[in-house]
Amino acid sequence: MQWLNKIVDELIKQKPEGEIIAESGIAPSGAYHMGYLRELITTDAIVRELKRRGRQARHIHFVDDFDGFRKVPANMPEEYSKYLGMPVCDMPAPDGSKRTYADFALQDFLDSAEVLGIEMDVWRSHKKYREGFFVPAIEKTLTSIDATKKVLSEISGREIPADWTPIQVMEEGYLKTRKFLSIDTSTKQVTYEGKDGKEQKANYAKGDIKLNWRVDWPARWWLVGVDAEPFGRDHATKGGSYDTGAGLMKEVFETAAPYPIPYDFVNRAGDTKKMSASKGNGILMKEVVRVLPPEVVRYFILGVAPAKLLFFDPEGGVVRLIDEFAELLAKPNKTPDEAQLIALCTDGVKTITVSNVPFSHLVASYQSALKDPAKTLEIIKRTEHIESAQTQEEIIKHELKFIDAWLNKFAPEDVKFELRQDVAGDLSDAQKKFLSELARKIEQAPADADGEWFHKAVYELKDSADMEPKQLFQTLYQLLIGKNAGPRAGWFLSMLPRDWLIKRLTLAS
């Protein structure tokens, strides 16, 4: 956890007294994909570590819902293009409800954050503009417009047009870029040039004016008193939005910029491009928190430094992540970094969900029990994991809920199965002989026969059945689950009820 400790050390050094504010934020422009988890969980970890060290700290999540609708997401009807330019806080929700588009998009995000145990104050941009919170920043910007233009030009390396304006104006429900003419701080009005070239006025204390993004971000830092903020690496390029924001903080708002924490993206395994809500290629946050326990989601994000690109594999990666976390959780002599990571992953989590039973074992047991949690525990108690099944019964039951969601949403076909209700037909004489001999072997098996015993029992019949080992196992898989492959055969056979298995083998032969 060197990356986290470095950030926290620096924050304490730059602000030795008082509350430290860390901010996250995003515009609810579409469904929230899991890439947003990086900013959210990183900010949460910083605040938790500060509090652990005895400092007052707060996480403020700023929802940019006063932004204009920029692009119709892939999963929405094209007719929504008529709302382009309208603040997302004023658009109707696509589900036909009375909610706004922003409320609709934000709800899954807030629900996911709650599931993850993220503690934060949620501030809505449109409310802050319309209640006058941004008034000081608007006035500072517009009375220092030449300095603002100079900073943006020099730092970004781009020429700023003479008629450039740092504001957008609300006209007939839409945000429009209009030429700024003057500001009257006594009446809280801005005079601008309308689309017809005539002078118009707008009240900036009531939300009729919005600062452009490049200015809005540092204005928010100044007004909120932000000390640290994670942001995507696309904002961290030389001359990018963080650099210009830092310049405006110094020259216009006359204070220091927040401690920068740029992070790389979370890509779907195999993809070279980042997830995008508007393009519809992201794995949704709400789906991730259904298939991964909160402590494992945090582990995935916090286990590496923010600057490293992350890849999420919703299929095999879920299995590896959960087993990896379980192994670390059970490790007797954890290093200080490991102990700190576990503490951050589990802090505030009401129930630890990861048991000591391997994920793949649980998946097979659960399906063998026809997805009945009680019967799943019975099956596990017949294996080498009997102790875990006895001492972690409630944890396992909770973990099975995530496994069920994973099987329904992401699990690859080769791990999904159901026990056949019928007996396979069209078996050869060699196959029938093999099944009959295996049934007799199992009838004489010791009560505590494990997976290795069953594996050897099958393998020993290859000569008498005159079949290759691969054919023996394929015959079993076809008989039991209707597939040519499945869970490790010996272990799988050891889990099944002995009487049921013998009966099935006998009927087939």
C-alpha positions as CSV (number, residue, x, y, z in Angstrom):
1,M,0.0,0.0,0.0
2,Q,2.9,2.3,-0.6
3,W,0.9,4.4,-3.1
4,L,-1.8,5.1,-0.6
5,N,0.5,5.9,2.2
6,K,2.4,8.3,0.0
7,I,-0.8,10.2,-0.8
8,V,-1.9,10.3,2.8
9,D,1.5,11.4,4.0
10,E,1.6,14.2,1.5
11,L,-2.0,15.4,2.4
12,I,-1.1,15.5,6.1
13,K,2.1,17.3,5.4
14,Q,0.3,20.0,3.2
15,K,-2.5,20.3,5.7
16,P,-1.3,19.5,9.2
17,E,-4.5,20.7,10.9
18,G,-8.2,20.7,10.2
19,E,-10.5,18.6,8.0
20,I,-9.1,17.1,4.8
21,I,-11.6,16.9,1.9
22,A,-11.2,14.4,-0.9
23,E,-13.5,14.7,-3.8
24,S,-14.8,12.4,-6.5
25,G,-17.3,13.3,-9.2
26,I,-18.8,12.3,-12.5
27,A,-21.6,13.4,-14.8
28,P,-24.6,11.1,-15.0
29,S,-24.6,10.9,-18.8
30,G,-25.6,7.3,-19.0
31,A,-25.4,4.0,-17.1
32,Y,-22.5,3.9,-14.7
33,H,-19.9,1.3,-15.8
34,M,-17.4,-0.3,-13.4
35,G,-14.6,2.1,-14.5
36,Y,-16.1,4.7,-12.2
37,L,-15.4,2.4,-9.3
38,R,-11.7,3.3,-9.4
39,E,-12.3,7.0,-8.6
40,L,-15.0,6.2,-6.0
41,I,-13.0,3.5,-4.1
42,T,-9.7,5.3,-4.3
43,T,-11.2,8.4,-2.8
44,D,-12.9,6.3,-0.1
45,A,-9.7,4.5,0.8
46,I,-7.8,7.9,1.2
47,V,-10.5,9.1,3.6
48,R,-10.5,5.8,5.6
49,E,-6.7,5.9,5.9
50,L,-6.8,9.5,7.0
51,K,-9.4,8.7,9.7
52,R,-7.4,5.7,10.8
53,R,-4.5,8.1,11.5
54,G,-6.7,10.2,13.6
55,R,-7.5,13.0,11.1
56,Q,-10.8,14.5,10.3
57,A,-11.6,13.7,6.7
58,R,-14.6,13.7,4.4
59,H,-15.5,12.3,0.9
60,I,-17.6,14.6,-1.2
61,H,-19.0,13.2,-4.4
62,F,-20.0,16.0,-6.8
63,V,-22.6,15.0,-9.4
64,D,-22.2,17.1,-12.5
65,D,-25.9,16.9,-13.4
66,F,-26.1,20.5,-14.6
67,D,-24.0,19.5,-17.6
68,G,-25.7,19.6,-21.0
69,F,-26.7,16.3,-22.5
70,R,-23.9,15.6,-25.0
71,K,-24.5,12.3,-26.7
72,V,-27.3,9.7,-26.9
73,P,-26.0,6.5,-25.2
74,A,-26.1,3.3,-27.3
75,N,-28.9,1.8,-25.3
76,M,-31.3,4.7,-25.6
77,P,-33.7,5.7,-28.5
78,E,-32.3,8.2,-31.0
79,E,-35.3,10.4,-30.3
80,Y,-33.4,11.5,-27.2
81,S,-31.3,13.6,-29.6
82,K,-33.9,16.4,-29.1
83,Y,-32.5,16.8,-25.6
84,L,-28.9,17.5,-26.7
85,G,-27.8,20.6,-24.8
86,M,-30.4,20.3,-22.1
87,P,-29.1,19.9,-18.6
88,V,-29.4,16.2,-17.6
89,C,-31.1,17.3,-14.4
90,D,-34.0,18.7,-16.5
91,M,-34.4,15.9,-19.0
92,P,-37.1,13.2,-18.6
93,A,-36.1,9.7,-17.6
94,P,-36.2,7.1,-20.3
95,D,-38.3,4.7,-18.2
96,G,-41.4,6.8,-18.4
97,S,-41.3,7.7,-14.7
98,K,-41.6,11.2,-13.3
99,R,-37.9,11.2,-12.4
100,T,-35.3,13.3,-14.3
101,Y,-32.7,11.6,-16.5
102,A,-30.1,12.5,-13.9
103,D,-32.0,10.9,-11.1
104,F,-32.7,7.8,-13.2
105,A,-29.0,7.4,-14.1
106,L,-27.7,8.2,-10.6
107,Q,-29.9,5.7,-8.7
108,D,-28.0,2.6,-9.7
109,F,-24.7,4.4,-8.9
110,L,-25.9,5.4,-5.4
111,D,-27.3,1.9,-4.7
112,S,-23.9,0.4,-5.8
113,A,-22.0,2.8,-3.5
114,E,-24.2,1.8,-0.6
115,V,-23.6,-1.9,-1.2
116,L,-19.9,-1.2,-1.2
117,G,-20.1,0.6,2.1
118,I,-18.9,3.9,0.5
119,E,-19.5,6.8,2.9
120,M,-19.8,10.1,1.1
121,D,-21.7,13.4,0.9
122,V,-23.4,13.6,-2.4
123,W,-23.6,17.2,-3.8
124,R,-25.7,17.9,-6.9
125,S,-24.4,20.5,-9.3
126,H,-27.7,21.8,-10.4
127,K,-28.8,22.5,-6.9
128,K,-25.5,24.3,-6.1
129,Y,-25.9,26.6,-9.2
130,R,-29.6,27.3,-8.5
131,E,-29.1,28.1,-4.8
132,G,-26.3,30.6,-5.6
133,F,-23.4,28.5,-4.3
134,F,-21.4,29.2,-7.5
135,V,-21.9,33.0,-7.3
136,P,-18.5,33.9,-5.9
137,A,-16.7,31.7,-8.5
138,I,-18.8,33.2,-11.4
139,E,-18.0,36.7,-10.2
140,K,-14.3,36.0,-9.7
141,T,-14.1,34.4,-13.2
142,L,-16.0,37.1,-15.1
143,T,-14.2,40.0,-13.4
144,S,-10.9,38.3,-14.2
145,I,-11.7,37.1,-17.7
146,D,-8.5,38.3,-19.3
147,A,-6.4,36.4,-16.7
148,T,-8.6,33.4,-17.2
149,K,-8.1,33.4,-21.0
150,K,-4.3,34.0,-20.5
151,V,-4.0,30.9,-18.2
152,L,-6.0,28.7,-20.5
153,S,-4.0,29.8,-23.5
154,E,-0.5,29.6,-22.0
155,I,-1.1,26.2,-20.3
156,S,-3.1,24.4,-23.0
157,G,-0.9,25.8,-25.7
158,R,-4.0,26.8,-27.7
159,E,-5.0,30.2,-29.0
160,I,-8.1,31.4,-27.2
161,P,-10.5,33.3,-29.6
162,A,-11.1,37.0,-28.8
163,D,-14.9,36.3,-28.3
164,W,-14.3,33.2,-26.1
165,T,-16.6,33.0,-23.1
166,P,-16.2,31.0,-19.9
167,I,-20.0,30.6,-19.4
168,Q,-23.0,28.9,-20.9
169,V,-26.4,30.5,-20.7
170,M,-29.8,28.9,-20.1
171,E,-32.2,29.7,-23.0
172,E,-35.5,28.0,-23.3
173,G,-34.3,25.1,-21.2
174,Y,-31.0,24.5,-23.1
175,L,-27.5,25.6,-22.3
176,K,-26.1,27.8,-25.0
177,T,-22.7,29.3,-25.6
178,R,-23.1,33.0,-25.9
179,K,-20.7,36.0,-26.0
180,F,-20.2,37.5,-22.6
181,L,-20.5,41.3,-22.5
182,S,-20.6,42.4,-18.9
183,I,-21.4,41.5,-15.3
184,D,-23.3,43.5,-12.6
185,T,-22.5,42.1,-9.2
186,S,-25.0,44.3,-7.5
187,T,-28.0,42.8,-9.4
188,K,-26.3,39.4,-10.0
189,Q,-26.9,39.7,-13.7
190,V,-24.8,38.9,-16.7
191,T,-25.3,40.8,-20.0
192,Y,-24.6,38.7,-23.1
193,E,-25.2,38.7,-26.8
194,G,-28.2,36.6,-27.8
195,K,-28.5,34.5,-30.9
196,D,-30.1,37.4,-32.7
197,G,-27.2,39.7,-31.8
198,K,-29.2,41.7,-29.2
199,E,-28.2,42.1,-25.6
200,Q,-29.8,39.8,-23.1
201,K,-29.6,39.4,-19.4
202,A,-29.4,36.4,-17.1
203,N,-29.4,36.0,-13.4
204,Y,-26.4,34.0,-12.3
205,A,-27.5,33.6,-8.7
206,K,-30.5,31.5,-9.8
207,G,-28.8,29.1,-12.1
208,D,-29.3,30.8,-15.5
209,I,-25.5,30.8,-16.0
210,K,-23.1,27.8,-15.9
211,L,-19.3,27.9,-16.0
212,N,-17.7,25.9,-18.8
213,W,-16.0,22.7,-17.7
214,R,-12.4,24.0,-17.7
215,V,-13.4,26.7,-15.3
216,D,-16.2,24.9,-13.4
217,W,-13.8,22.2,-12.1
218,P,-11.3,24.6,-10.4
219,A,-14.2,26.8,-9.3
220,R,-15.6,23.8,-7.4
221,W,-12.2,23.1,-5.8
222,W,-12.1,26.6,-4.5
223,L,-15.7,26.8,-3.3
224,V,-15.7,23.3,-1.7
225,G,-12.1,23.5,-0.3
226,V,-11.0,20.3,-2.0
227,D,-7.6,19.0,-0.8
228,A,-7.3,15.9,-3.0
229,E,-9.0,14.4,-6.0
230,P,-8.5,11.3,-8.1
231,F,-9.2,11.8,-11.8
232,G,-8.8,9.8,-15.1
233,R,-5.4,10.0,-16.8
234,D,-7.1,11.7,-19.8
235,H,-7.4,14.8,-17.5
236,A,-3.7,14.5,-16.5
237,T,-2.1,15.1,-19.8
238,K,0.3,18.0,-20.2
239,G,-1.8,21.1,-20.7
240,G,-4.9,19.1,-19.9
241,S,-7.8,20.0,-17.7
242,Y,-6.0,19.4,-14.4
243,D,-3.1,21.6,-15.5
244,T,-5.3,24.5,-16.6
245,G,-7.4,24.0,-13.4
246,A,-4.3,24.3,-11.3
247,G,-3.3,27.5,-13.2
248,L,-6.7,29.1,-12.6
249,M,-6.5,28.2,-8.9
250,K,-3.2,30.1,-8.7
251,E,-3.9,33.1,-10.9
252,V,-7.7,33.6,-10.5
253,F,-8.8,31.9,-7.3
254,E,-5.5,32.6,-5.6
255,T,-5.0,29.3,-3.8
256,A,-3.4,26.0,-4.3
257,A,-4.9,23.2,-6.4
258,P,-5.9,19.9,-4.8
259,Y,-3.3,17.1,-4.6
260,P,-3.6,15.3,-7.9
261,I,-4.2,11.6,-8.1
262,P,-4.4,10.5,-11.7
263,Y,-5.6,6.9,-12.3
264,D,-5.6,4.7,-15.3
265,F,-8.7,3.0,-16.6
266,V,-10.5,-0.3,-16.0
267,N,-10.8,-2.2,-19.3
268,R,-12.7,-5.4,-19.9
269,A,-10.2,-8.2,-20.3
270,G,-9.1,-8.4,-24.0
271,D,-10.2,-4.8,-24.8
272,T,-7.7,-2.1,-25.6
273,K,-10.1,0.7,-25.2
274,K,-11.6,2.0,-21.9
275,M,-15.2,1.3,-21.0
276,S,-17.7,3.9,-22.2
277,A,-21.2,4.6,-20.9
278,S,-22.3,6.3,-24.1
279,K,-20.9,3.5,-26.3
280,G,-22.5,0.8,-24.2
281,N,-19.3,-1.4,-24.0
282,G,-19.0,-1.2,-20.2
283,I,-19.7,-3.7,-17.5
284,L,-22.2,-2.0,-15.3
285,M,-21.4,-1.1,-11.7
286,K,-24.7,-2.6,-10.5
287,E,-23.7,-5.9,-12.2
288,V,-20.3,-6.0,-10.6
289,V,-21.6,-5.5,-7.0
290,R,-24.1,-8.4,-7.6
291,V,-21.4,-10.9,-8.6
292,L,-18.5,-9.7,-6.3
293,P,-18.7,-9.2,-2.6
294,P,-17.9,-5.6,-1.5
295,E,-14.6,-6.6,0.0
296,V,-13.5,-8.3,-3.2
297,V,-14.5,-5.2,-5.3
298,R,-12.4,-3.0,-3.1
299,Y,-9.5,-5.6,-3.3
300,F,-9.6,-5.5,-7.1
301,I,-9.3,-1.7,-7.1
302,L,-6.9,-1.1,-4.2
303,G,-4.5,-4.0,-4.8
304,V,-2.5,-2.0,-7.3
305,A,-1.5,1.6,-7.6
306,P,-4.0,3.9,-9.4
307,A,-1.5,4.6,-12.2
308,K,-1.7,1.0,-13.4
309,L,-4.1,-0.1,-16.0
310,L,-6.6,-2.7,-14.7
311,F,-8.3,-5.4,-16.6
312,F,-11.5,-7.1,-15.4
313,D,-12.4,-10.6,-16.6
314,P,-16.1,-11.2,-15.6
315,E,-15.7,-14.9,-16.4
316,G,-12.5,-16.6,-15.1
317,G,-11.3,-13.4,-13.4
318,V,-14.1,-13.5,-10.9
319,V,-13.0,-17.0,-9.8
320,R,-9.4,-15.9,-9.4
321,L,-10.2,-12.7,-7.6
322,I,-12.4,-14.4,-5.0
323,D,-10.0,-17.3,-4.4
324,E,-7.0,-14.9,-4.2
325,F,-8.8,-12.7,-1.7
326,A,-9.8,-15.8,0.4
327,E,-6.2,-17.0,0.4
328,L,-5.0,-13.6,1.6
329,L,-7.7,-13.4,4.2
330,A,-6.7,-16.8,5.6
331,K,-3.0,-16.1,5.5
332,P,-1.6,-16.4,9.1
333,N,1.4,-14.1,8.8
334,K,0.4,-11.1,6.7
335,T,2.9,-8.4,5.8
336,P,2.0,-4.9,7.0
337,D,0.9,-4.0,3.5
338,E,-1.3,-7.0,3.3
339,A,-2.8,-6.3,6.7
340,Q,-3.5,-2.7,5.7
341,L,-5.1,-3.8,2.4
342,I,-7.4,-6.3,4.2
343,A,-8.4,-3.7,6.7
344,L,-9.3,-1.2,4.0
345,C,-11.2,-3.9,2.1
346,T,-13.3,-5.0,5.1
347,D,-13.7,-1.7,7.0
348,G,-17.4,-1.0,7.3
349,V,-18.4,-4.3,5.6
350,K,-21.1,-5.7,7.8
351,T,-20.6,-9.4,6.8
352,I,-17.5,-10.9,5.3
353,T,-18.7,-12.9,2.4
354,V,-15.7,-14.9,1.3
355,S,-15.3,-18.3,2.9
356,N,-12.4,-20.7,2.9
357,V,-14.1,-23.0,0.4
358,P,-12.6,-22.5,-3.1
359,F,-14.9,-20.6,-5.5
360,S,-14.9,-23.4,-8.1
361,H,-15.9,-25.9,-5.4
362,L,-18.8,-23.8,-4.3
363,V,-19.9,-23.3,-7.9
364,A,-20.0,-27.1,-8.6
365,S,-21.6,-27.9,-5.2
366,Y,-24.3,-25.3,-5.7
367,Q,-25.2,-26.6,-9.1
368,S,-25.1,-30.2,-8.0
369,A,-27.5,-29.3,-5.2
370,L,-29.8,-27.8,-7.9
371,K,-29.0,-24.3,-6.4
372,D,-30.5,-25.1,-3.0
373,P,-28.2,-23.5,-0.3
374,A,-29.1,-26.0,2.4
375,K,-28.4,-29.0,0.1
376,T,-25.2,-27.2,-1.0
377,L,-23.9,-27.2,2.5
378,E,-24.8,-30.9,2.9
379,I,-22.7,-31.6,-0.2
380,I,-19.7,-29.6,1.0
381,K,-19.8,-31.4,4.4
382,R,-19.2,-34.6,2.5
383,T,-15.9,-33.2,1.2
384,E,-12.5,-32.1,2.6
385,H,-14.1,-28.7,3.4
386,I,-16.4,-30.1,6.1
387,E,-14.8,-27.9,8.7
388,S,-15.4,-24.7,6.7
389,A,-19.0,-25.7,6.0
390,Q,-19.6,-26.2,9.7
391,T,-17.9,-23.0,11.0
392,Q,-18.7,-20.7,8.1
393,E,-22.2,-21.7,7.3
394,E,-23.7,-18.2,7.2
395,I,-20.8,-16.8,5.2
396,I,-21.2,-19.6,2.6
397,K,-25.0,-19.0,2.4
398,H,-24.3,-15.3,1.7
399,E,-21.5,-16.1,-0.8
400,L,-23.9,-18.4,-2.7
401,K,-26.0,-15.3,-3.6
402,F,-23.1,-13.8,-5.5
403,I,-22.4,-17.2,-7.1
404,D,-25.9,-17.4,-8.3
405,A,-25.7,-13.9,-9.8
406,W,-22.4,-14.8,-11.5
407,L,-23.8,-18.0,-13.0
408,N,-26.8,-16.1,-14.4
409,K,-24.8,-13.2,-15.8
410,F,-21.1,-13.9,-16.5
411,A,-20.2,-17.6,-16.0
412,P,-18.8,-19.3,-19.1
413,E,-20.9,-22.2,-20.4
414,D,-18.2,-24.8,-19.6
415,V,-18.7,-24.3,-15.9
416,K,-22.5,-24.2,-15.9
417,F,-24.4,-27.4,-15.6
418,E,-27.5,-29.1,-14.2
419,L,-27.9,-32.7,-13.2
420,R,-29.8,-34.6,-15.9
421,Q,-33.3,-35.6,-14.9
422,D,-33.3,-38.4,-17.5
423,V,-31.0,-41.3,-18.1
424,A,-28.8,-41.0,-21.2
425,G,-29.7,-43.3,-24.0
426,D,-27.8,-44.8,-26.9
427,L,-25.0,-46.1,-24.8
428,S,-22.6,-48.7,-26.3
429,D,-22.1,-52.0,-24.7
430,A,-18.6,-50.9,-23.5
431,Q,-20.1,-47.8,-21.8
432,K,-22.8,-49.8,-20.1
433,K,-20.2,-52.3,-18.8
434,F,-18.1,-49.5,-17.5
435,L,-21.0,-47.9,-15.7
436,S,-22.1,-51.2,-14.2
437,E,-18.6,-52.0,-12.9
438,L,-18.2,-48.4,-11.5
439,A,-21.6,-48.8,-9.7
440,R,-20.3,-52.0,-8.0
441,K,-17.0,-50.3,-7.0
442,I,-18.9,-47.4,-5.4
443,E,-21.2,-49.7,-3.5
444,Q,-18.0,-51.1,-1.8
445,A,-16.4,-47.7,-1.3
446,P,-15.5,-46.5,2.2
447,A,-17.8,-44.0,3.7
448,D,-15.1,-41.3,3.6
449,A,-14.0,-41.9,0.0
450,D,-12.7,-38.6,-1.4
451,G,-12.3,-37.2,-4.9
452,E,-9.0,-39.0,-5.3
453,W,-10.6,-42.4,-4.5
454,F,-13.3,-41.8,-7.1
455,H,-10.8,-40.6,-9.7
456,K,-8.7,-43.8,-9.3
457,A,-11.9,-46.0,-9.3
458,V,-12.8,-44.6,-12.8
459,Y,-9.3,-44.8,-14.2
460,E,-8.8,-48.4,-13.0
461,L,-11.7,-49.5,-15.3
462,K,-10.1,-48.4,-18.5
463,D,-8.7,-51.9,-19.3
464,S,-11.8,-54.0,-18.4
465,A,-14.1,-51.5,-20.3
466,D,-11.6,-51.4,-23.2
467,M,-12.0,-47.6,-23.3
468,E,-9.6,-44.7,-23.2
469,P,-9.7,-42.6,-20.0
470,K,-11.1,-39.6,-21.9
471,Q,-14.0,-41.8,-23.1
472,L,-14.7,-42.9,-19.6
473,F,-15.0,-39.4,-18.2
474,Q,-17.0,-38.2,-21.2
475,T,-19.4,-41.0,-20.6
476,L,-19.9,-39.9,-17.0
477,Y,-20.3,-36.3,-17.9
478,Q,-22.9,-37.2,-20.5
479,L,-24.8,-39.4,-18.1
480,L,-24.8,-36.9,-15.2
481,I,-24.9,-33.4,-16.8
482,G,-25.4,-33.9,-20.5
483,K,-22.0,-32.5,-21.5
484,N,-18.7,-33.9,-22.6
485,A,-16.8,-32.0,-19.9
486,G,-17.5,-30.6,-16.4
487,P,-16.0,-30.3,-12.9
488,R,-13.1,-32.5,-11.9
489,A,-14.8,-35.9,-12.2
490,G,-13.5,-37.7,-9.1
491,W,-14.3,-34.7,-6.8
492,F,-17.7,-34.2,-8.5
493,L,-18.6,-37.9,-8.0
494,S,-17.6,-37.7,-4.3
495,M,-20.0,-34.8,-3.8
496,L,-23.1,-36.5,-5.2
497,P,-25.4,-38.5,-2.8
498,R,-24.0,-42.0,-2.9
499,D,-27.4,-43.8,-3.2
500,W,-28.5,-41.5,-6.0
501,L,-25.2,-42.0,-7.9
502,I,-25.3,-45.8,-7.7
503,K,-28.9,-45.8,-8.9
504,R,-28.1,-43.5,-11.8
505,L,-25.1,-45.7,-12.9
506,T,-27.2,-48.9,-12.5
507,L,-30.1,-47.6,-14.5
508,A,-27.9,-46.6,-17.3
509,S,-26.2,-49.9,-17.5
